[in-house]
Amino acid sequence: MAEKEASSSGTVPPGHGLFVDWPARSVKLLEEWCDEHGIRRSRGLEVGANGENWGLYATRHYEMGELLCQIPKTALLSNKTSSLPALLPLNHLKPDSSHTILYLALCLLHEMRLGEDSPFYGYIQSLPRTPILLPAFWPIEELAGRDGQIASEIIRGTEVEREIALKAAEGLSLDDARQFFATLGPHLPLTKTHPGPSPFLAYLHAYSLVCSRAFVIDLYHTIALCPYADLLNHSSSAAHTSLSADDFVCHRCGSLRQCEHDIESTSGIAYRLEHLPSDARDRLETEVDTVDLRVDRRKVRLGSEVFNSYGENMGDGRLLSEWGFIEQDSIGGNVSFTLEELGRGGEMWMKMAEAGLIDLTIDRGEGRLIGPQPADRPWTLVIDVDGTISVDLFAIIVVGELANEEGMEEVVQQTVCQVESAAKTLDEEDDHPSTVSFNDTTAKVVEQIIRLVEGRLKALYKADVGLDELFTLQDSLGPEDGLQYMALTALINERRLLESTREKWTDLLDLSLVAAHDWEGE
């Protein structure tokens, strides 16, 4: 997915070992396979194929709620439907959450090794043949070359690097993938076209496809590749559709209907189905369990490409680290901070959580410089694309300036109100703003925010050069430098956000210092 936006795919590397003597990717073969497996598609859609870049295009207008595609769950490629036989127990490997992704990549590699003998061949032959170079792969010279080496340096200290670290914490680092494949790869069944073991690069190709194309389905399949639906490219601003599936299936056999594994209530209904009205439960007995793709975000115009969305507020860091691309009209994304970066404030925040005081601070601070927590990641501490500091981050900085815990929640609320009031004054009287008075705590908090932002700026690549020089560097890149181009886009967007945020808070501090000076002179 999102192949049209990506610049991260190169040529098949030496030693890849896959797709040897395979015919070119075929839309016709994919559609025939979909027909054979009961995948219903609207006749008003056509696959647009331009080399590696495929997408879905509308040959008629679509209204909200219209069904575009319906995929039986039996046609999904998941750990449950793959022809890969059980290999070794996985309980000795890293976190359970990572097993499904790592193992699904192994399943996909097995199907690729089978080639035309795979029951999924009509589908997998349509997948990209060139590697999707996720940033975690950039240091691998065989995959990314010199372009990847330099791009890895450029993203140092950015949100891209932090997203890679988050994936590593989930057991999805490059080393985790290497260890997983070293353990299970040698046990892959031999095939006619692959009578020997595949190299790690082959597994990485399958892994990158899973990371960039798989969807969360239900308790049985967990994640899966969704044939035809995964042709949709991503758009943050122009998405039309989303996938939906009933996830309350039996986790043991995948049945949506009541089954032998269910625990029944006193009324004889499976607990997992009790939330359904009786007519809906009756329909389960006759309907096929499917994954549905509908127009549910905006209408689709005749002739336009149909877009999906991976989620709200997807910034450069997540898009690049998880899907290997940055949108052409990208404006960046949130900049995050960790509790460790906030020192004493982070420690005090944990005490507040234990004391049940956090809600008192979260309910405040939806002002011009302080905003609510991100809806998609409410636990994160961020500055958003508008330069607004999340209320939790602001509160942590406040409590870090307090001498003791007494009256902590009241001080946080007062500081939020002071900053909101001052920001409103600065905004409404932009040409000749009135002076404002900050108490000592508020002034220290504003100073600490400025220091925090400056510290982040200093940690970025080429922090000593101006944005103009970074733009010049980006403009000088050639077509072989696609990874560097994306890395510089992420860096420049982050620099602009941090610099504008610093300017806002510096203006606020200057306004308060003038107020203090005038007051002292009276």
N, C-alpha and C positions, 0 to 999 in steps of 0.2 A: 504494500500500500504506500501511498504518497510518493510513488516513484517519479512522478512528473516534477516534484519539487526537489528531489534529491540530486546531489552532485557527487555522491559518495561511492558510486558503483564504478569499478574499473574493469579491466579485462580479467578473464579467468586466470588465476596465478599458476605458475608451473607447479606441478605436484598436486594439483587439486584432485585430479583423477575422476571427476564426475562428468556426465553428459558426453562422454566420448562416443562418437558416431550417432548421437541422437539427432533426429531431424529438427528443423527449426521449430520454435514455439508456434503452436497452431490454435487459433481461436475456434476453428471448426471442430477440432478434436476435443477441446474443452467443452463445447456446447453439446456434442454427442455424448460425452461422459455424463454431463449434468442431466441430460434426458434419461439416460439409462438408470440413473440413481435417484430419479424422482424430484430433482430440483426444479421448482417452478419459477420461471422468470417472466416478467412483463414483456410483451411484444414491443413495447415502446422503448426498449433499451437496446443499445448495440455496443459491442466492445470496440474501442478504438485502440489499435495497436500501432505503435511507431517504434520499432526496434524493441528495446527493453522497457519502454514506457507505455504501459497499458492503462486504460481507464474505461469507465462506463459513461455513455452519452445518451441523452434523451432525444428520441425521434418524435416525441409528442409532449404536450404540456401535462404536468402532474400536479394534482391538488393535494392538500394536506390529508394525511391518513391513508393514502393509496399504498397498496402493497406492491413492492418492486420485486421481491425475491423471497422464496420460502424453501428452506433447506431442511430436509429430514435429518434428524440427529444421527441416523445411521450413515449418512453421507459425509459426516464430519471426519476429519483426520485428527484423532486424539490418541492418547495412551490406551484407550479402551477399544478403539476400532482398528488400530494399526495391525498389520499382519506380523509384526515383530513378536516372536515368542518371548515368554518371560525369561529374563537372563539371571541376574543375581539379586539377592535382597538389597534394598536400598537403605536400610536402617543405620548403616555405619557411615553414611555420607552426611553432608551439611544440611541446614534447616529444611524441614518438609516443604515449605513454601517454594523452594527452588527446585525440588525434584521434578515437578510436573513440567516445568519449562525445559530443564536439562534432558529429561527422558523423552519428551515430545520431539526434541531436536534429534535424538537418537532414532526415534521411530521414523521421522522424516528421512533421515540418512539411509535407513534400511530400505524404505520404499524407493529411494533414488538408486540404491545399489541393485534393486530388483529390476529396474528399468521397465520394459514392456510387460514383464511378468507381474508387476505390482497391480493390485486391484485399484489403486489410485493413479495409475499412470496417466490417464487422460487429464487428470487435474494437475499432477506434479510437473508434467511436461510444460505446463503454462506458466510455471513460476520463473522468476528471474534467474538467469544462468550466471550472471556476474555477481560478485560478492557485494553485500550491503555493508559498507565499512562503518560500523558503529565506532564511536570514539574509543571504546575500550580496546578495539583492535588496532588502532593507529600505530602503537609502538611496534607492531609486528612488521618487520621489513619486507617479508615475502608477500604480505598483503597490501600494505599501504606505501611502501617505499619511502623515499626522502620526503615526499609530501606529507605523509603521516607523521614522520619524526618531527618535522617543524610544527605541524598543526598541534601535536601533543604539547609542545612548549607554549603555544599561543593560548591554549585553554587553561593553563596553570592558574589556579586561584579563582576561576570563574564558576558559575553555576553548573556548567557542563561537568567540571571535575567533581563537584559536590554530588551531582546526580550519579556519577559513576561510583562514588564512595557509598552512596545509599544502596545501590545495587549490590555492591560487594558485601555490605552488611546483611543483605538478604540471602547471601550464598550464591550470588550470580556474578562473581568477578571472573576475569579471564583465567585466573589460577583455578577457580572452582570448576570452570568448564574443562580445563585441561586435566584436572584430577579425575573428574567424572568420566571423561572419555578414556583416560588411561586405565580406569578400572573396568569399564564395561565395553569399550570399543573393541578390544580383542575378542570378545565373545559374540560379535555380530555374525549372523549366519553368512556363509560364503554363497555367492550367487554366480550365475553363468557369466555375467559381465564383470563381476568383481570377485575373482577366485582367491583373492588375498585381502588382508586388512586395508582399511582406508586410512589416510593420513589425518592428522588433527585439523589440517586446513579444510578438509571435506566436512568434518563435523562443524567447524566454525561457520561454514556456508549454511548448513541446515539450521544451526543455532541462530544465525542472524535473521533468517527467514521467519523462524518461530517468534523471536523477540519483536519483529516488526510487523507481523501479520496475525498472530493468534488473538483470539477473543476469549474472555471468561464466559463460560456457558452455564454450568450447573454443578451440583455436588458430585455427580458421577463422572462426567468428562473433565471437570475442572476447567482447563483451557483446551482450545482446539483450533485447528485451521478450518476456515469456513469457505469452501469452494464457491467461486463466483462472487460472493459478497466481498471477498478480500481484494477484488479488483478496484474497489473504491479508493480514491485518493483522499487525503485529509485536507481540511480547511478549517482554520479557527474562526474565520469571519463569514464564510459562505457555505457552511454545512447544511445539507438537506435532510439527512437520514440518521438513523441509529438502528442497531440490532437489538432484538429482544428475544428472550427465551424463558420459558417456565423453568425456574431453578429448583423447585420443590420436589425433585424426583427422588426415588430411592437411591441412597448413596452406594448400595451394594450391587444392584442390577440395572439401575438407570431407568426403571419403569416410572412413568408419570401416573399410570393407573395404580390402583391399590394392588399390592402384591404380597407374596408370602412372607416377605421380610418385615412388613409393617407391624407396628404396635398400634392396636386399635383402642379407641376410647370406649366408654360404656355404651355409646350409641352404635358401635360397630364400624365407625369411620376411622381411617388412619389419621393419626394426629397431624401428619404433614398436609392432609387435605381438608382439615376441619374448617379452614378459613374460607373455603369455596362454598357458594350456594349449591343446592342439590342439583339444579339443572346444569351447572358447570361441571360437577362431578360426573354427571351422566354423559356429557359430551366427551369426557376423557376416554370413555370406553370405545368410541368410534373414531375419534380424530387421531391423526398422526402427530407425534411430538416433533415440532419443528423449531428452527431458528428463523425469525421473520425480520425482513428488512423493509421498513416503511418510511414514507415521507412524513416526518414529524417535526421538522425544524423550520423549514421554509419551502415554498412551492418551487417546483422545477420548471424552468422555461424550456421550450422547444429548442433543441440544438445545443443546450448547455451541458457541460460535464456535471455529473452527479457526484457530490462530495459527502463524505462521512466526517465525523469528528471523533477524535480520541478522548475528548474531555474538554471541559471549560478551562480557560486561562492557561493553556499550554504554552509555556515560554520556551525560549531557545534551548535552555538547559535540558529540559525533558524531551523535547522533540529530537534534538540532536543525539542525546545519549541513548534514548530508547528506540528511535526509529531511523536515525541516521540522516536527517535532513533538517534544514531550516527553511521556513516559508519565505518566499520572495519579498513579501511586504511585511516582514517581521519587524516588530517594534521592541523586541526583547522579551522580558518576563520578570518575575519576582526575583529579588536578591535575598538570599536566606542567611541566617546566622545561627550558630549553635549555642547551647548553654555554656559550653566551655569557653567560647569567645567572650562571654559576658561576665566572667569572673565571679566576684562576690554576689552580683545580682542573680546569677543562675542558681547559686546555692540557696539564697534567700527565697527564690521563687519556688524551689522544691519544698521548703518549709511552709510556704503559703499554701501549696497544694495539699500538703498533709493536714493543714489547719482548716481546709475548706474555704479559703478566702479568694480563690481564683475567680469565681463567678462574679464577685463584686467588681473586679477590674475589667472583666470581659464585657460586661454590660455597658461600660463607659467608653468614651474615646472615639465615637464615630464622627470626628470633626474634619477639618480641612487638611491637617497634617497627620492625624491619627485616625486609623480606620479599623473596621472589624477584622477578625481572623479570616484567612482564605477559606472559602466554602469547601474547596476540594481537598485541602490539607489543613484542617483547623489546628493542628498541633504545631505548625511551623511558625518560625519567627522571621518575618519578612518585611522588606520594603517593596511595595508593588510598583507596577509600571508607571503609575502616576506620582511616584515619590511619596506615597502615604505609608507611614509606619504602622504595622499591625499593633493592636492594643496590647497584646501580650508582650511583644518586644519592648514597647514603651514602658510597660509596668515593671519589667525586669530591670531596665535601666534606672527607673525611679527607686526601686527597693535597694538597688546596689549603692545608692547614695545615702541611705538612711543609716543612722548610727545604731539603731536598735529596732526591734520589731513592734514596739508599742505604737498603736495607731497607724499601722502600716497601710491598711486599706483606705483610710481616710486621706492620708497624704497622697496616695496614688490618685485618688479621685480629684483632689484639689489641684494637683499638678496638671492633670489632663484638662481640667476646666481652664486653668491659666493659659496653657498653650493654645487651646481652641480659641479662646477669646482674643489672644494676641494675633493668631493667624488670621482671624476674621478681620481684625483691624488693618492688618497689613494688606489684605486682599481688597478690602472695600475702599481703602484710601491709598491706592498704589502710588500715586504721584507724590503726595505729601502726607504720609501716614502719621497718625498720632503716636506719641510715645506710650509705652506700656511698662508696668512695674512687675518684675519677677521677684519672688522671694529667693532666698539663697539656694534652696533645694531645686527649684525650677531652673535657675540659671546653670547650676551644675549639671542637671540632666541634659539641657540643650548642648552644653559643652561636650558632654560625654557622647551624645549622638554624633556630633561633628567629628570627634576623634574616632569613633567606631567606623564611620564612613571613610574617613581618610586612611585608616588602617587597611581597609579593604581595597581601596584604590592603590595603595603602595604595593600590595601583594600581587597585582596584576602584571601581565606581560608588557614590557616596554612602558612601565609606569611613568618614566621620566620624559616621555615624548608626548606631544599634543595629539588631539584627535585628528587634526589635519594630516599629520604625518602617517597615522594609521590608515586613513582613507587613501593616501597616496600609495602606501605599501600595498593595499588591497587592489588598487587599480593597476598596479604593475604586474600582477599575477597572470600567468598563462593558463590555458585550458587544462594543462596537466597538474595544476595546483588547486583543484577543487576543494580538497580538505582544508587547506590553508584559508581559502576564501570563506568557507563556512565558519571556521574558527575565529577569523577576524570579525565576521559579522556579529557573532556572539559577544566577542570582546568589546567591540565598539558600542553595541547596544547597552552593555552593562556599564561601561565607562560613562556614557551619556546619562544614564539613570542616576548613578552615584554622584556625578558632578552636579547635576541639577538638584538632587536632594541636599547635598552639602550647601549649595547656594541658598536654598530656602531656609535652612536652619541657621545659617550664618546671618542672613538678613534679619531673622527673628532675634538672634542674640544681639546684633548691632542695635536694633530698635530698643531692646531692653536696657542695654548699656547706656544709651542716650538718656533713657528715662531715669536711670540711677544717677547719672551725672547732673541732670537738671534738678532732680530732687535735692541732691547734696548742695547745690548752689543757692537754693532758696533760703 
